[in-house]
Amino acid sequence: MDKKELIAKKAAEQLTPHSIINLGIGIPTLVAKYLDEENYYLHTENGLLGVTDVEEEDVDPLLVNAGKLPVGEAIGASYFHSADSFAMIRGGHVDVAILGALQVDSHGRVANWAIPGKDIIGVGGAMDLLVGAKKIIITTNHVAKDGSPKFVDECIYPITSTRRADMIITDLAIFKWNGNGYELTELIGDTTLEEVEANTTASYHVSRQLQQKANQF
């Protein structure tokens, strides 16, 4: 399976049925493919609750998500003003936000909106989601295109919020915040503990269960 698809599938496995979920730009948008639309409610900050995938022949150019990608509408979907949509986010009515990231650091701080000197899409609703959503899941490749780690000790890019991410899912591993720091709880595919360590500069510890499993080999 393609790395991005694998990350999205793993993220979908973390979700509780009947949750209200906001999907960020990039890998997060792929999560919808692995959800039963009857059991999950997808939210977009430009004003729709009940987002679904849409076939090419059914695309409505006026019906898009916050990333301006075409979407469909589930049965019972509702539309509302963008201000109301952000009130939902800031009021704690979004259960999970799944976001991409440029970097995440040992403290759980996320940088996902700016690279100094480069023109990229900008912050959008990410800072509101990081503050207002009940749970934050970050989905990202483990390393950047130049091979540098994206899970780092300290973010060097501008951070989006001081709110920490609850979970980080990469193409190599899954990390969960346990109150004192990040815990490596799952290796993806045939990834080894050594491979994760070699591509990570952030502080984390390996779960007892995973360490015991690794010691068996």
C-alpha positions in Angstrom: 0.0 0.0 0.0 1.2 3.6 -0.8 2.7 5.2 2.3 0.2 8.0 2.5 -2.7 5.6 2.1 -1.2 3.4 4.9 -1.0 6.4 7.2 -4.6 7.4 6.4 -5.8 3.8 7.1 -4.0 3.7 10.4 -5.6 7.0 11.4 -9.1 5.8 10.5 -8.5 2.8 12.8 -8.1 5.3 15.8 -11.5 6.8 15.4 -14.6 6.2 17.4 -17.9 5.7 15.6 -20.3 8.7 15.6 -17.5 11.1 16.1 -17.4 14.6 14.4 -14.1 14.7 12.6 -12.3 17.5 10.8 -9.8 16.4 8.1 -6.9 18.7 7.3 -5.2 19.2 3.9 -3.0 16.4 2.4 -2.8 13.0 4.0 -5.8 13.7 6.3 -8.2 13.9 3.3 -7.4 10.3 2.5 -8.8 9.1 5.8 -12.4 9.5 4.5 -11.8 6.6 2.1 -11.5 4.2 5.1 -14.6 5.4 7.0 -18.2 4.3 6.8 -20.0 7.6 6.2 -23.1 6.3 8.1 -21.0 6.1 11.3 -18.8 9.2 11.1 -19.6 12.8 10.6 -16.9 14.8 8.6 -16.7 18.5 9.2 -15.1 21.2 7.1 -14.4 24.7 8.5 -15.9 26.4 5.4 -19.3 25.3 6.6 -20.4 21.7 6.0 -21.1 18.8 8.4 -21.6 15.6 6.5 -18.7 15.6 4.0 -18.3 12.5 1.7 -16.2 11.5 -1.2 -17.6 12.3 -4.6 -17.3 10.6 -8.0 -15.8 12.6 -10.8 -19.0 12.7 -12.8 -20.9 14.1 -9.8 -18.5 16.9 -8.9 -20.2 20.2 -8.1 -17.6 23.0 -8.6 -19.3 25.0 -5.8 -19.1 22.2 -3.3 -15.6 22.0 -1.9 -13.8 21.5 1.4 -11.5 24.0 3.1 -8.7 22.9 0.8 -10.8 23.7 -2.2 -11.1 20.0 -3.2 -14.4 18.8 -4.5 -16.5 16.8 -1.9 -19.9 15.2 -1.7 -22.7 15.5 0.8 -24.0 12.7 3.0 -27.7 12.2 3.6 -28.7 14.6 6.4 -25.7 16.9 5.8 -26.0 20.5 6.9 -24.6 23.8 5.7 -23.8 26.8 7.8 -21.8 30.0 7.8 -18.0 29.8 8.2 -18.3 31.8 11.4 -20.7 29.2 12.8 -18.3 26.5 11.7 -15.4 28.1 13.6 -17.7 28.5 16.6 -18.2 24.7 16.5 -14.4 24.3 16.5 -13.7 26.9 19.2 -16.6 25.7 21.3 -15.2 22.1 21.6 -17.8 20.5 19.3 -15.3 18.7 17.0 -14.3 15.4 18.5 -11.1 14.8 16.4 -9.0 16.9 14.1 -6.6 15.0 11.8 -3.9 17.3 10.6 -0.7 17.2 8.6 2.5 18.7 9.9 5.9 20.1 8.8 7.3 19.2 12.2 6.2 17.9 15.6 8.5 18.2 18.6 9.1 16.4 21.9 6.7 18.7 23.6 3.9 17.9 21.2 3.9 21.3 19.5 3.0 21.3 15.9 4.4 23.4 13.1 2.3 23.1 10.0 1.6 26.4 8.4 4.9 28.2 7.4 8.4 27.7 6.2 10.4 30.9 6.5 11.3 32.2 3.0 8.8 29.9 1.2 5.3 30.7 0.0 2.9 27.9 1.2 -0.8 27.8 1.8 -0.8 29.3 5.3 -2.4 28.6 8.6 -6.1 28.2 7.5 -8.1 26.7 10.4 -5.3 24.7 11.9 -4.6 26.9 14.9 -8.3 26.9 15.8 -8.5 23.1 15.4 -5.4 22.6 17.5 -7.0 24.6 20.3 -10.6 23.6 20.0 -10.8 19.9 18.9 -11.0 17.4 21.7 -8.4 15.1 20.2 -5.5 15.9 17.7 -4.0 13.2 15.4 -1.1 14.2 13.3 -0.5 12.3 10.0 2.7 12.8 8.2 5.7 11.1 6.5 8.3 10.4 9.1 11.0 12.3 7.2 10.9 15.3 4.9 11.8 15.2 1.2 15.4 15.9 2.0 15.5 13.0 4.5 15.5 15.2 7.6 13.3 14.0 10.6 9.9 15.6 11.0 9.5 14.4 14.6 12.2 16.6 16.2 13.4 17.7 19.6 12.3 21.4 19.0 10.4 22.8 16.1 12.5 25.2 14.0 9.4 26.3 12.0 6.8 28.6 13.4 4.5 26.6 15.7 0.7 26.6 15.1 -0.3 26.2 18.7 1.0 25.4 22.1 -1.6 22.7 22.4 0.1 19.3 22.1 -0.9 16.6 19.6 -2.4 13.5 21.2 -1.1 11.1 18.6 1.4 11.1 15.7 1.0 8.6 12.9 3.8 8.3 10.3 4.8 5.7 7.7 7.2 4.2 10.2 5.4 4.3 13.6 2.6 5.5 15.9 3.3 7.6 18.9 0.9 8.5 21.7 1.2 11.2 24.3 0.9 9.5 27.7 1.1 12.6 30.0 4.9 12.6 30.4 6.0 12.4 26.8 5.5 10.4 23.6 5.3 6.6 23.7 6.1 4.6 20.6 3.2 2.1 20.6 3.3 0.6 17.1 5.7 -0.1 14.3 4.3 0.2 10.8 5.0 -2.7 8.4 8.5 -4.2 8.7 9.9 -1.1 10.4 12.4 -1.7 13.2 13.0 0.2 16.4 16.5 1.0 15.1 15.0 2.6 12.0 12.7 4.8 14.0 15.5 5.9 16.2 17.8 6.7 13.3 15.1 8.9 11.7 13.9 10.7 14.9 15.5 13.5 17.0 12.5 13.9 19.3 12.5 12.3 22.8 10.2 9.3 23.2 10.1 6.0 24.9 9.1 2.6 23.6 6.1 0.9 25.1 6.8 -2.1 27.3 4.7 -4.4 25.0 6.6 -3.3 21.9 9.9 -3.6 23.6 9.1 -7.1 24.7 8.0 -8.1 21.2 11.2 -6.7 19.7 13.3 -8.6 22.3 11.7 -11.9 21.1 13.5 -11.4 17.8 
